[in-house]
Amino acid sequence: MQPTAMQTIHICVTCQRPGEDQPPGLRAGQHLYQAVAERAALSGAALNVAPVECMANCKRGCTVAFAAPGKWTYILGEIDPSTPGMTQAVLDCAQLQAQSPDGTISYFKRPEILRKGTIARVPSLSTGAERP
């Protein structure tokens, strides 16, 4: 199953890595957004990659959220865009969410570099919190 057009990866473009002062040029979150958006476009993936101005997770940036209607939303932090394979790992997580009927993304099926850093898992308005 391919992600639907409503499948969205939100990426905080104001994020900096911990300890990073505002360097000249793009912030780490902007680099991550550009890399993921470019790779998604090149792959022809049917998903939205959306920049977000501050996801209020500054101490654990860079921050990404995976969301789709009727599915759980996952918010992940501590993502380093310079980590080899990170761009593809973010896209792979979106694919895992798209393949899941309720949007849950198994910890053990996630790319290893995205297994830590979960900030929250938020139920959709339509599914409620029936899943533990």
Steps between C-alpha positions, in 0.01 A plus 500: 500500500635841406450806720195702403515868407372568850801328657716783639847533642520821705856624551591785734712743298590712803669206678864504584698210636563527876791732571486651152494877492327663210765448234513698180278342239238235552412343833520123539121466472500687170770270366295197604183639342675576170665158482179309580285711265750458217534125545120458528451694175767299319351172618153596388365421848140611539539690824522854628821627655405811693726754670385608847610808692580363847355180642594607857759226542807721497702303754464182292518632142493428214134402514286308251134394520331231290126555456208375292122524537356231727845389616722550802748788467860438601733779610871422499785718619877492525525446125837596356470578129872437452466133605558280194170349385282736705310642204401154378419387856249785535334399172502134605316590823234681298463185289460286812227729627324490164503119502352482850118508515504712818832675440698324770868467423663203670816590688673190362401567138623861505837573349750454782606865494139601580429255782592751769380853538125439507344808657135399475243282331169683464171328411302634210172674570315221324671201667505615859745335736374142482845359431735465799 
